[in-house]
Amino acid sequence: MSVSSVDVILGRIRSAPAESPIAVFTNRSGYLLNAVFANTVATQGLIHGHCPRLVGVFDHRSPIDAVARQLNAVSGNAEALSVAKAS
């Protein structure tokens, strides 16, 4: 898995075509999340196995503001959440 910040993951989601979405999973370390291609055999196994760490599967059509709020919330990034609410 690719452990990244919310900002890096949002960049990946913005450029992800519908046929190659990004799956995001929670991670044990701080504000970082795991973001991987959703269409691999391993990731599909996690998705269809109802992995409790799965946050969601996103692509360029996903509403990026809502995705940012969701990812910041699950990562515990309260500072980014308060900035997003203020804007």
GUMAR-470268 format. One record per residue: residue number from 1; residue in three letters; x, y, z of N, C-alpha, C in turn. Coordinates in Angstrom, 3 decimals, decimal comma, always signed. Layout:
// residues N
 num residuo     n_xx     n_yy     n_zz    ca_xx    ca_yy    ca_zz     c_xx     c_yy     c_zz
 NUM     ALA        X        Y        Z        X        Y        Z        X        Y        Z
...
// end
This chain:
// residues 87
 num residuo     n_xx     n_yy     n_zz    ca_xx    ca_yy    ca_zz     c_xx     c_yy     c_zz
   1     MET   +0,840   -1,186   +0,000   +0,000   +0,000   +0,000   +0,874   +1,234   +0,000
   2     SER   +0,306   +2,321   -0,445   +1,027   +3,576   -0,517   +0,566   +4,484   +0,616
   3     VAL   +1,406   +4,672   +1,609   +1,071   +5,503   +2,756   +1,357   +6,954   +2,385
   4     SER   +0,325   +7,801   +2,473   +0,443   +9,186   +2,025   -0,399  +10,115   +2,882
   5     SER   -0,123  +11,402   +2,732   -0,938  +12,423   +3,388   -2,241  +12,596   +2,611
   6     VAL   -3,194  +13,227   +3,256   -4,480  +13,490   +2,604   -4,264  +14,321   +1,344
   7     ASP   -3,411  +15,321   +1,383   -3,174  +16,166   +0,204   -2,660  +15,362   -0,977
   8     VAL   -1,717  +14,465   -0,735   -1,175  +13,629   -1,816   -2,265  +12,717   -2,371
   9     ILE   -3,056  +12,143   -1,494   -4,130  +11,243   -1,927   -5,170  +12,005   -2,737
  10     LEU   -5,512  +13,208   -2,322   -6,474  +14,007   -3,085   -5,960  +14,280   -4,494
  11     GLY   -4,671  +14,524   -4,635   -4,080  +14,705   -5,958   -4,214  +13,464   -6,814
  12     ARG   -4,002  +12,305   -6,211   -4,159  +11,038   -6,940   -5,609  +10,832   -7,359
  13     ILE   -6,537  +11,172   -6,472   -7,960  +11,006   -6,784   -8,367  +11,947   -7,914
  14     ARG   -7,908  +13,191   -7,869   -8,251  +14,164   -8,912   -7,841  +13,697  -10,303
  15     SER   -6,768  +12,932  -10,392   -6,290  +12,490  -11,702   -6,649  +11,045  -12,024
  16     ALA   -7,383  +10,388  -11,150   -7,727   +8,970  -11,365   -8,911   +8,837  -12,319
  17     PRO   -8,699   +8,162  -13,449   -9,834   +7,935  -14,347  -10,842   +6,968  -13,719
  18     ALA  -12,065   +7,022  -14,208  -13,130   +6,171  -13,659  -12,770   +4,699  -13,729
  19     GLU  -12,034   +4,298  -14,755  -11,683   +2,884  -14,901  -10,496   +2,477  -14,039
  20     SER   -9,900   +3,429  -13,324   -8,763   +3,120  -12,442   -8,862   +3,927  -11,148
  21     PRO   -9,905   +3,674  -10,355  -10,116   +4,446   -9,129   -9,077   +4,139   -8,047
  22     ILE   -9,079   +4,989   -7,042   -8,174   +4,867   -5,902   -8,980   +4,403   -4,683
  23     ALA   -8,512   +3,348   -4,042   -9,120   +2,884   -2,789   -8,284   +3,442   -1,637
  24     VAL   -8,967   +3,962   -0,630   -8,284   +4,564   +0,518   -8,639   +3,772   +1,772
  25     PHE   -7,596   +3,467   +2,538   -7,743   +2,707   +3,777   -7,130   +3,492   +4,932
  26     THR   -7,659   +3,313   +6,138   -7,048   +3,926   +7,305   -5,706   +3,258   +7,575
  27     ASN   -4,898   +3,962   +8,338   -3,551   +3,524   +8,661   -3,347   +3,759  +10,156
  28     ARG   -2,444   +3,058  +10,745   -2,218   +3,200  +12,191   -1,391   +4,425  +12,556
  29     SER   -0,721   +5,038  +11,581   +0,212   +6,115  +11,929   -0,341   +7,509  +11,628
  30     GLY   -0,752   +8,196  +12,635   -1,088   +9,611  +12,554   -2,040  +10,002  +11,452
  31     TYR   -1,636  +11,035  +10,722   -2,501  +11,629   +9,701   -2,393  +10,943   +8,354
  32     LEU   -1,624   +9,890   +8,251   -1,407   +9,238   +6,967   -2,458   +8,160   +6,701
  33     LEU   -2,790   +8,000   +5,418   -3,728   +6,973   +4,986   -3,053   +6,131   +3,914
  34     ASN   -3,618   +4,972   +3,632   -3,110   +4,109   +2,567   -3,981   +4,292   +1,331
  35     ALA   -3,373   +4,607   +0,205   -4,105   +4,789   -1,051   -3,497   +3,885   -2,113
  36     VAL   -4,339   +3,073   -2,720   -3,878   +2,106   -3,715   -4,856   +2,060   -4,886
  37     PHE   -4,409   +1,472   -5,994   -5,323   +1,265   -7,113   -6,398   +0,274   -6,676
  38     ALA   -7,641   +0,610   -6,938   -8,759   -0,218   -6,471   -8,963   -1,465   -7,310
  39     ASN   -8,438   -1,495   -8,515   -8,751   -2,594   -9,420   -7,773   -3,760   -9,393
  40     THR   -6,859   -3,788   -8,440   -5,960   -4,948   -8,362   -6,688   -6,108   -7,671
  41     VAL   -6,199   -7,304   -7,888   -6,812   -8,484   -7,270   -6,778   -8,366   -5,747
  42     ALA   -5,639   -7,945   -5,210   -5,501   -7,833   -3,751   -6,468   -6,802   -3,181
  43     THR   -6,562   -5,634   -3,826   -7,453   -4,586   -3,321   -8,906   -4,994   -3,468
  44     GLN   -9,247   -5,626   -4,585  -10,624   -6,097   -4,760  -11,002   -7,103   -3,671
  45     GLY  -10,043   -7,923   -3,259  -10,295   -8,856   -2,162  -10,625   -8,137   -0,871
  46     LEU   -9,903   -7,040   -0,599  -10,179   -6,247   +0,610  -11,537   -5,560   +0,517
  47     ILE  -11,833   -5,003   -0,649  -13,109   -4,299   -0,832  -14,280   -5,265   -0,680
  48     HIS  -14,228   -6,374   -1,380  -15,344   -7,337   -1,346  -15,373   -8,144   -0,056
  49     GLY  -14,273   -8,157   +0,664  -14,224   -8,811   +1,968  -14,654   -7,885   +3,097
  50     HIS  -15,114   -6,681   +2,733  -15,600   -5,697   +3,692  -14,543   -5,342   +4,740
  51     CYS  -13,349   -5,058   +4,264  -12,256   -4,663   +5,152  -12,690   -3,461   +5,989
  52     PRO  -12,593   -3,546   +7,304  -13,045   -2,439   +8,161  -12,189   -1,173   +8,017
  53     ARG  -11,016   -1,291   +7,412  -10,149   -0,121   +7,228  -10,470   +0,657   +5,954
  54     LEU  -11,360   +0,127   +5,093  -11,703   +0,800   +3,842  -12,483   +2,081   +4,122
  55     VAL  -11,964   +3,191   +3,633  -12,654   +4,480   +3,746  -13,574   +4,664   +2,552
  56     GLY  -13,078   +4,342   +1,357  -13,885   +4,484   +0,156  -13,050   +4,300   -1,089
  57     VAL  -13,750   +4,294   -2,224  -13,125   +4,174   -3,537  -13,522   +5,414   -4,322
  58     PHE  -12,530   +6,126   -4,865  -12,760   +7,437   -5,457  -12,056   +7,572   -6,806
  59     ASP  -12,609   +8,449   -7,661  -11,946   +8,795   -8,916  -12,204  +10,278   -9,203
  60     HIS  -11,795  +10,740  -10,386  -11,883  +12,166  -10,699  -13,310  +12,717  -10,676
  61     ARG  -14,305  +11,858  -10,746  -15,702  +12,310  -10,704  -16,215  +12,505   -9,278
  62     SER  -15,477  +12,040   -8,297  -15,899  +12,146   -6,891  -15,896  +13,614   -6,467
  63     PRO  -16,875  +14,027   -5,658  -16,916  +15,417   -5,178  -15,735  +15,683   -4,228
  64     ILE  -14,730  +16,349   -4,728  -13,446  +16,440   -4,030  -13,552  +17,117   -2,667
  65     ASP  -14,434  +18,097   -2,510  -14,588  +18,747   -1,199  -15,125  +17,762   -0,160
  66     ALA  -16,108  +16,962   -0,552  -16,674  +15,966   +0,363  -15,649  +14,872   +0,670
  67     VAL  -14,886  +14,469   -0,344  -13,844  +13,463   -0,138  -12,784  +14,003   +0,819
  68     ALA  -12,391  +15,260   +0,629  -11,378  +15,875   +1,509  -11,868  +15,888   +2,953
  69     ARG  -13,117  +16,261   +3,174  -13,669  +16,261   +4,534  -13,657  +14,853   +5,123
  70     GLN  -14,057  +13,873   +4,318  -14,102  +12,489   +4,795  -12,701  +11,982   +5,141
  71     LEU  -11,739  +12,225   +4,266  -10,381  +11,747   +4,519   -9,755  +12,452   +5,711
  72     ASN   -9,963  +13,751   +5,832   -9,432  +14,475   +6,990  -10,067  +13,986   +8,284
  73     ALA  -11,352  +13,667   +8,232  -12,042  +13,186   +9,437  -11,483  +11,839   +9,890
  74     VAL  -11,311  +10,900   +8,962  -10,832   +9,579   +9,362   -9,353   +9,580   +9,706
  75     SER   -8,611  +10,563   +9,178   -7,178  +10,621   +9,492   -6,931  +11,341  +10,811
  76     GLY   -7,979  +11,967  +11,351   -7,815  +12,705  +12,595   -7,173  +14,060  +12,385
  77     ASN   -7,189  +14,540  +11,163   -6,565  +15,817  +10,829   -7,534  +16,956  +11,133
  78     ALA   -7,717  +17,246  +12,412   -8,685  +18,247  +12,862   -8,352  +19,643  +12,349
  79     GLU   -7,076  +19,976  +12,242   -6,678  +21,301  +11,763   -7,166  +21,524  +10,324
  80     ALA   -6,988  +20,542   +9,474   -7,449  +20,670   +8,094   -8,957  +20,741   +8,022
  81     LEU   -9,640  +20,009   +8,905  -11,089  +20,072   +8,939  -11,589  +21,456   +9,290
  82     SER  -10,974  +22,105  +10,272  -11,427  +23,429  +10,668  -11,145  +24,447   +9,564
  83     VAL  -10,070  +24,302   +8,824   -9,777  +25,190   +7,698  -10,799  +24,980   +6,600
  84     ALA  -11,153  +23,720   +6,312  -12,128  +23,413   +5,274  -13,493  +23,978   +5,622
  85     LYS  -13,884  +23,914   +6,892  -15,177  +24,439   +7,322  -15,218  +25,955   +7,209
  86     ALA  -14,093  +26,608   +7,464  -14,031  +28,067   +7,431  -14,093  +28,610   +6,004
  87     SER  -13,673  +27,808   +5,031  -13,650  +28,317   +3,648  -14,925  +28,038   +2,911
// end
